[in-house]
């Protein structure tokens, strides 16, 4: 594993099940993949947080598909259509292994799709592998982040 991929990240976790949220957060923190984890229970709460100018931008969003108010499919569609948010990588973490759900998530530009129950080490490896391909190379709006800094 490279030094870049081991860097802890700020993660927004969008999950309606408290037990799953605690498990994911503990796994990310214990394995050094998360500097911070902010948990919200549905897509509308995630959008409120992400669109709040006082809230710092997460490096990664982990989203469940099946949630109240705004589900993960709808959230993913809104995120990837928003110029300010579309460069944030999104990992779908859900119980559904239905081919239609997997296909729809990737068509909406999810960066990874992982089914529950999940092997936590595999999940953290997937999050870290995204560093190399997405987190450190993303073109961020308004000169934010490492890709916008002069080399």
N, C-alpha and C positions, 0 to 999 in steps of 0.2 A: 504494500500500500504506500502511496506517495505521501509526502508531507502535506501537500495541498488537500488530499482527500481526508486527512485526519483532522482538519480544522473544524472546530465546533461551529454550528450555525444557529441562527435565530429561526425558529420554526413556528408556523401557525398550524395548529391541529384543529381540524373541523370534524368533530365527532360527537354524536348525540349520546353515546353509551359511556357513562362515567368510568366503568371498569375498564373498557378498552382504552379510553383516553389515558388513564393512570398507567396502564401496562405499557403503552407506546411511549409515553413521556419518560417513564423510568428506564425503559430499554435504551432510548436515545441518550439520556443523561449518563447512565451507568457505563455506556460504551464510548463516551466522549464525542458523540456525534452532534449533540445539541448544547449550545451555550444558554439558550433560553427556549422555552416552549410556552406559547400562549394558546390556551384552549378555549374554543367557542363551540356551541352546541348545534349550530346550523348555518346554512349558507348566508342567510340574511345578516346574522350576527358577524360573520366573516367579512362581508362586504362593508358593513358599518365600520368595522375596525380598520380595514384596508383603505377605506376612503377618508378616514379621519386624518387631517393634516398633522395632528399632534402625535400620531402613532408611527413608530418607526417601521420601515418596510421589512418584512421577513425575507430570509434567503430562500425559503422553501415552504410550500403549503402541502400538508398531508390531509386528504379529504376522504370521508366515507361517502358512499353513494346514497344510502337510504337514511334520510333525516327528515324531520318535520320542517315546515315553513318553506324552505328552499333546499332541495336535495342536492347531492353532489354533482349530478349531471347538469342541472341548471346553473349551479355555481361555476362549474368548469367552463360552460359556454359563455357566461358573463365575463369571467376573468380573462379568457383568451380573446375577447372582443374589445377589451378595455386597453387603450394605448399605454396607460400608466401601470397596468398590472400584468399584461400578457407575457412579460419576460420572466416572471417568477415561476420557477419550475413547480409542477404539481405532481404529487404521488397519490394515486387512488389506492386506498387501503379499505377493502370491503369484503363482505362474505360472499358476494356474487361471483361465481366463475362462469356465468352464462356468456357464451360467445357474443351475443348481441351487446351485452354491457361492456365487455372488453373492447370490442370493435368501436362502439360509440364513444368510449373514453378516449381512445387513440385518435378517432376522427375529430374530437374536440381538443386535441393537442395535449393530452395528458403525457407526462414524461415517463411515467412508470405505472404499472398496474399490479398490485399485490393482493392476494386473497387471504382472508382470515379463515381459520386460525393460521397465524404466521409464525414461522421460525424467526425469532427475534434477531438472531445473528445475521440471517439472510436479509432481513428487512433493513438492518443498520448498514450492511454492506451495500445494498441497493441505494440507500440515501447517500452514503459516502461516494459511491461511483458516479453519482450525478454531479459531484463537484467538478470533476475533470471535464465533463461534457457540457454542463449547463451553467453551474453557479459562477464559475470564474471566467466564462467566456460570453455571458449574456450581455447584450447591448441594452443598457438601462437608460430610462428617460432622464433628461435634464442633467447629464453628466454624473449620475450617481454610480458608485461602485467601481470595482477594479478594472473592468473592461474600458471604462471611459477615461481612465487616467493615462496621461502620456507615458509611452514606454521608453 
